[in-house]
Amino acid sequence: MPIIEGERITKHFGGLAAVANVDFHINQGEIVGLIGPNGAGKTTLFNLISGAFPPTAGKIRLKGEDITRMKPYQICRGGVARTFQSVKVFSNMTVLENVLLGSLFGRSIGIRIPDANKAEAMELLEFVELSAKKGSLAKDLTIANQKRLEVARALATKPELLLLDEVVAGLNPTEVAQVIELIKKIRNKGITVFMIEHVMKAIMDISDRIIVLHHGEKIAEGTPGEIATSQTVIEVYLGK
């Protein structure tokens, strides 16, 4: 059963169709990759799913419920979390405080942060291997660790679907391998993953299926093996 699905999703910015008539579905427990050249509409599609802005046309359903016009906080509370292409951490807050913000999202609490939230945040920092950095300011982390922190903060909202936007971009081969293992661990926790990526080795190694966008349209979908041998996809990336 799809955890999320989109039907003829379209988004216009002025006269430009950033996403055009895209159908997609992500099944519970899958890791699905989203690839395409720069400007293909990948991040726009994530923005539509997460409610950053509404589609011009089409419908998005989360566990069968229409979320097309919902606000980002409503979609997050419904079980969707995301990271960003450009890392967005709270630079002058500690690593632990960043994750606590995720765990406290949408909850009514007093001035004192419950011990349970602190324990949950520490568990997530251990999960992403950042517990030793809990007291460091987020701005002092390496890019690789800021990306891990952003993942931990997203996981703190208790998502069922995690949207990862270029989480391995800019990392060295060792760091890429470590993040791939982290994503597998996330899936093993029962969380579905939809990820945008330009690092082909990462996307091919980890995805159950891959969706390909070009000029806002879906041009291919299939297993990594099918996508790697698709003449249409090869032409888009390498030219005819």
N, C-alpha and C positions, 0 to 999 in steps of 0.2 A: 504494500500500500504506500502511495507517495506521501511523504511527510510534507512536501511542498510541491506545487505545480503552477505553471503559468500558461495562460491561453491567449495567444495572439497579442503578446505584450508589445506595446509601441510607446515610444517617447520622442516627442518633437521638441527641439529647442529652436524657436523661430521656424525657419524653413528646413532645418536639418533634422532628419530622422536618425537619432542616435541609436535607437533600438527599433526594429521594424518587424512586427508580426512574428515574434519569437514564441514558440511553444517549448516548454521544458517540464521535466518532472525529476524529482530526486526521491528515491525510495529510502525508507527507514534503514539506517545502518550502512548506507553506501558512502564511498568517497568518490565524488564526481569532479572532474577537472573542467575548467572553462578556459579555453585558449583562443588566441586570435592576434593579429598584428595590433600595434598601437592604434588607438582610435576605433577599434572594432565595436566598442559598446559594452565591454565586459564590466567595468566598474559602474557604468550607468545601470546595468541590469542589477548589480548588487544594491545600488542605491534605491532602486524601485522595490526590490524585495524587502529591504530593511526600513522602507518608509521615508527615506530622506526626501523624496519627492514622489508625487503620484504619477502613474502612467497616463499618457494621453488617451490610450485605449487598451482594452484587454482586462483580464482578471487574474489575480494571484490568490491562491487558496493555500492555507496552512492547516494541515490535518483536516481538510474538508471545509474549513471556515474561510469565507471571503475576507481577506485582509487588505484589499486593494486600496482602500481609502483610510486605513488606520494610521495613527501617528507612530513615529519610531518607538516611543516608550511602550505603547500598547503591543507592538509587534515583538519587542524585546521581552516583555512580560509573558507573551504567548509562547516563547521558547526559541527565539532567534537572536543570536549574538554575532558580532562581526569584528574583524580587525580592518585596518585601513592600509591603502597603498603607501601612503606616507605615514610613518609611525606616529600615533597620537597618544602620548603618555602625559601625565601631569608632572612636568619636569621638576618642580620644586617641592614635590611631595615624595615621601619615601616609597620604596618598592612595596612594602606592606600596606601603606596607606592607599596606594593605587588599587591594589586588589580588594581592599576593604570597600572602596567605593563601588566596585562591581557587586560585592556580596550584599551591600546595603541598598542597592538600587530598588526604588519603589516600595521600600518598607518604612513603616512609621515607627521611629524609635525615639528615645529620649536623648539627652546630651551624651550619656554614657553608652559606648559601643558594647553590645553584649559579648561575653567571652566566647560564645558559640561562633559568632562571626569571625572573631580573631583566629579561632582554631581552624575554621574552614579556610580562611585566607592562607594560613601557614601550610595547611595540607596542599593547597594549590601551588604555593611557591615550591614546596618539595617536589610536587608532580612535574613542574617545569624546570626543576633544578636551579632555583634561584633563592632557596631559603637562606643561604649564607649571605645574601645581599639584602636581606629584609630591611635593614636600617639605612641603606644607601639611598641617596637621592636618585630619582629616575633619570635625571639628566646626566648623571655620572656613569651610567651603564654604557656598554658597547652597543652598537646597533643590533647585533645578534641578540643580546640580552634584553634590549628594549622590545624587540619583537616577541620574545618569550613572555615578557611582562604583559604585553598587550593581550596575548593569548590567555594568560592566567586571569587577567581582569575580565575578559569576555566569558571565560568558563565560570567565573564567580557568579554570573547571573543565572547559572543553572540552565543552559540552553539544551534543546534537543537537536537544533540545527546550528552549526557554526560556519560562518562565511569567512574564509581566509583570503585576503586580497594581497597577493604577492608576498607571502610570508617568508620565502627564501631568497627574495631578490637582494642582491648586494652581499650575500654571504659567501664564504669560501667553501670549497668542497667538503671539508670536515663538518662545518656548521650546517651545510645543506643536509648531509647524512643524518646529523643529530635531529634536525627539525622533522625529517621524514619519519624517524622513529617516534618522535613526539606525536605526530599526527596519527600514526598507527595506534599509539596508546590512547589517544582521544577517542578514536573509533571503538577501541576495545572497552571503553567506558559506556558505550551505547549511544554515543553522539554521532549524528550524521554530519558529514563534512562536504561542503561545496567550496572549491578553491580555484582562484584565478592564479595562473602562473605562467611565466615566460621561460623558466628553467625547464627545458624539455625532459631532461633526465628525471627530475623530481616528479613531474606530472605523469610521465609514462610509468615510472616505478610504482606509484602509489594508487593510481586511479582505477576504479572498477569500470567507469565509463568516462568518455571525454566529449564535451560539446564544443564546437568550433563556431565562432562568430567572425563575420567579415562585413564591414560597412553596415553594422547594426543588424545583419541578418544571420540566422543560423544556416550554415552551409554544410555541416556534417555532424554526425553523432555516432559513437560506437565505442568498441573496446580500444585500448591503447594500440593493439596490433592493427586493427582496422583503420584507425586514424593515421598511424605511421605510414601505411601503404596507400592511403587515399590520394589519388591523382589530383583531386580538387584541392585538398589541403596542401599538398606539395607545391602546387602552382601558386597558391596564395602566399606562401612563405618564401618561395624561391623564385617566383616569376615563371612565366611560360617559356 
